[in-house]
């Protein structure tokens, strides 16, 4: 069986792509954490960004989402260059980020979070019912303050807050952070439903590699700030030795 490509070239032309990242170098105070990253997400696709701690996964997502300015390279959303555009402007263009740590307001209720995130025209009526159909456990929590929710409920709220805006591109950073494996097995498949039922494209960072590859169409592996491995998730699931070498930083 042929191995997935290990030295990825720049993505193909952006026409019809939800996200194209080309030659991206990004970091903090001018010091790059990730270098020459190339990746793409097609419409309705679920793509995993995997790798060991410190590889630069969160930096990559934050830069795509407008929380960091690229040092070099380009970020295109729906065919338009958005590198360096602030997060609030990207949100208006249909990009939503579920950040690591969830960033909830402990004193606000679930309903207030959804209403605040959605703004005028979102988060009410049929859209709220659609969201609760996808995240039914939030229904019983609508009047409860976020600080009183369980970890799994908080993560559902963080995802729901992003989905109520009906994003075209959803970025999710460590959905499973601090959660028991049984909760993770219930939460991660929601990302598959986001793509299939809402038509959104999804790029997510995850440490639970096996489950991430089960719900993904394709995956990229970051090692020491560079893409070391990429390919269809079905192929990567069968090449455990390549995954292990990538996580250990070995030459592959």
N, C-alpha and C positions, 0 to 999 in steps of 0.2 A: 504494500500500500504506500502510495506517495505521501510524504510528510507535508504538512502545511508550510507555507512560506515562512522563513525565519528572518528575512531581510526585506521588510515591506517597502515597496516603492510608493511614491505619492499616489493618492487616490485618483480615480478617473474623473473625468469632467463632471462638474457639479450639477448639471442639468438633471432635475428630478430628485436630487438628494435632499434629505432633511438636514443633514450636517456633513460638512467636509472640512477636515482639519489638515492643513498642509504645512510641513516643516516647522511645526510649533515648538518654540523654546520659551519656557515660562518659569518664573520663580518669584523671588522676593528681593527687593532692593537691588535689582539688576543682576542677582546671582541666579543662574538657571538651576532649576530642580529637574525639569524635563527638557529633553533636547531632541529636536528634529522628529517630533511625533507626527505621524500621518495616520489618520483614521477617518472612517465615514460611517454614516447611518442612513439607510434608505427609508423611504416612507413605509410606515407600518412595521418596521423591523425592531427587534429587541437585541441589543448588542451589549455584551458584558466587557468591562474593563477590569482585568484581574492583575494580581501581582502581590509580592510580599509587602509588608509594612515599610513605609519610607520610599517606595518606588516612584511616587509622584502622582498617584491616581487622583487624590483630592485636589492637588494643584492643577491637574489637567481639567477636571470638571469645573473648578472655580474660574479658571481662565475662559473656558467656553461660555460660562454663565455671566461673564462680565465683572466678576469680583476681583480679578487680577488683569492687568494689561499684559498682552504678549510682549516678550522681548524681541522675538522674531517669528516669522511665519504668519499664516492667515487662518481665520476661522470664518466659514461661510454657513449661514443658516438659510435654507430654502433658496440657495443660489445667490444670496447677497452677503457681501463682506461685512462682518460685524465685529471684527477684532478690535478691542479697546472700547467698544460701546458699553455704556454703563448698564448695570443689571436691570434697573427699572425700565430702560428703553427696550432691552431684550425681552422683558416680560410682556411688554405691549405687542411684541412681534410673535408671541406664541411660545416662548421658551419658559419652562418652569423648573426650578431646582428644589429638590428635597435634600437639605443639607445634612451633613453628619452632625449628630446631636439634636436634630429636629427643630431647634429654635422656636419653641412654642412659648406662649405667654401663660404662666401658671395660673394667673388670676382670671383669665378669660375662659368662658365655656366653649364647648365644642361648636355649638351653633354660632357663637360670636366669632370664633376663628374663621369659620367658613364664610360668614357674611363679610367679615373684614377683608378676607383674601379675594372674594369674588367681586366686591364692589357692586356698583349699579348694574343690574341686568344679569348678575351671576349669583349662584348660591341660593336661589329660591325656587319654589314651585317644582316644576318638572325636572329641572337640573339637579336640585337637591335629592329628589326621589331617585333619579338615575344614579347619583353618587352613592346613596344609601343602599341601592340594589347591589352595587359592586362591593361596598364595605358595610355589610349589614350590622356588624357589631357596633358601629358608631350610632345607630339609631337610639339605642338605650342610653347613650352617653350624651345626647345633645344638650341637656341642661347641666351637665357636670363640668366643673372646672378642670382644665388640662392638668393642673398640678396634682389632681386626685386620681388620674387615670393610671392604669397599669402601663408597663413599658410597651406591650404590644398595642394597646389602645392608643397610646401617644404616637406610635409610628403610623398607625392607620390614620390618625388625624393629620399627621404631617403629609402623608400621601394625599389624603382627601383635600387638604387645603390647596395643594398644587393642582389637583384634577378639577376642582370647581371652576377654575379659569379656562377649562377646555384647551390645554396646551397642545400645540402641534409637535413639540419636542420636549420630552420629560427627561431630566437628569436626576438620578437618585444616588446619593452617596451613603454607602454602608447601611442599607435598610435593616440589616440584622444586628446592628451594634447593640450589645448588652442584652440580647434576647435569647431565651432558651431555644434549643434546636427545634422543638415541637412547634413553637410559635413561628420560627423562621420558615418552616415547611408550609405553613398556612399563608404567610405574608408574601413571599417572593413570587408565587404564581400569579398574584394580582398584576404584576408588571406585564405578564403575557396577555392578560385580559385587557389591560389598558391599550395594548396595541391592536388586539383583534376586535374589541368591541367599540373602542373610542377612535380607532384609526390613528392614534398618536405613535410617534417614533420614540424609542426608549434607549437611553445609554445609561448603564448603571455600574457602580463600583460595588464589589462584594467579596467577602473573605470566604464564604461557603462555596468553594469552587465547584464541587460536584453538582449541587443544586442549581447554581448559576448557569452551568452549562446545559442543564436539563431544560431550562426555560428560554434559553437564548437561541437566536438564529446564528450568530457569529460571536467571536470573542477576540480580544486583543490582550496580550500579556505584557505588562510593563516591568522591566527589570533595570534597576539603576538609572531610571529616568528615560529609558529608551524602549520602544516596542521591540521585544525580542522574539515574539511568536504571534501569529494570527492565523485565523482560518475558521471554517464552519464549526459550530459547536459540536456537531456530530463527529467530526474528525478528531477534534481535540479530546473528546471524551475517550477515544480509543488510543490516544497516544500519551498515556500517563507518564512514560519515561521522559517525554519532552516537557510536559508540564512541570515535573519534579525538577528537572535540570534548570528550567527557567526560573522557578522560585528560588533555587539555590544560587542562581547567578552564574551557573556553569556555561561554558561555550556549547551552543547547540547548532 
